[in-house]
Amino acid sequence: MDIKKTQDYYGSLGYDELCSCAYCQNYIRQIQCEYPLVAEYLQEFGINIKKPFETMPLEPTEDGYIEYIAAQYIVYGEQAKFEKKTVNSVNIDIADCHPATRIEEPHFVIEIYPIRLKWIFGEL
């Protein structure tokens, strides 16, 4: 894994480049505060938890929450030393399926799951 290159990638990625849909914005606004230990763990790889590559939300529930079956992040380098881990009931693993990254350098995509957050955007 190339932690410096991953860190540089997230440092150069502006919030205006992230998805602006309500589902993603709900995730971006809450994830770090609600899952601080997961955010801290991902930071060890150079990942900014508030800048997901992809989120996979379900519909908000009547009790005012939304579950994300996964959120994905790009990591530069080879995945050889990456190991699946669980942090505060959140699994962190290699993503089997993800959208095209359009990155030509060696990289891989990880995903964290499940994530449950308050739905702060009202009705869709």
Long-range contacts (C-beta under 8 A, 24 or more apart in sequence): 1-45, 1-75, 1-76, 1-77, 1-78, 1-79, 1-81, 1-82, 2-76, 2-77, 2-106, 3-44, 3-45, 3-46, 3-77, 4-46, 5-46, 5-76, 5-77, 5-105, 6-45, 6-46, 6-47, 6-74, 6-75, 6-76, 6-77, 7-46, 8-46, 9-46, 9-74, 9-76, 10-46, 10-47, 10-48, 10-51, 11-48, 13-48, 13-51, 15-51, 18-51, 18-52, 19-55, 22-121, 22-124, 23-55, 23-57, 23-66, 24-52, 24-55, 25-121, 26-57, 26-66, 26-117, 26-119, 26-120, 26-121, 27-52, 27-55, 27-57, 27-68, 27-71, 27-115, 27-117, 28-52, 29-120, 30-117, 30-118, 30-120, 31-71, 31-115, 31-117, 34-117, 35-88, 35-90, 35-115, 37-87, 37-88, 38-87, 38-88, 38-90, 38-92, 38-112, 41-85, 41-87, 41-92, 42-73, 42-92, 42-112, 45-75, 46-75, 46-76, 47-73, 47-75, 47-110, 49-73, 53-98, 53-99, 53-101, 53-109, 54-98, 54-99, 59-124, 60-119, 60-124, 61-119, 64-118, 64-119, 65-116, 65-117, 65-118, 65-119, 66-116, 66-117, 66-118, 66-119, 67-114, 67-115, 67-116, 68-113, 68-114, 68-115, 68-116, 68-117, 69-113, 69-114, 70-95, 70-111, 70-112, 70-113, 70-114, 70-115, 71-111, 71-112, 71-113, 71-115, 72-98, 72-109, 72-110, 72-111, 73-109, 73-110, 73-111, 73-112, 74-101, 74-103, 74-107, 74-108, 74-109, 75-107, 75-108, 75-109, 75-110, 76-103, 76-105, 76-106, 76-107, 77-106, 77-107, 77-108, 78-106, 78-108, 79-108, 82-108, 82-110, 90-114, 90-115
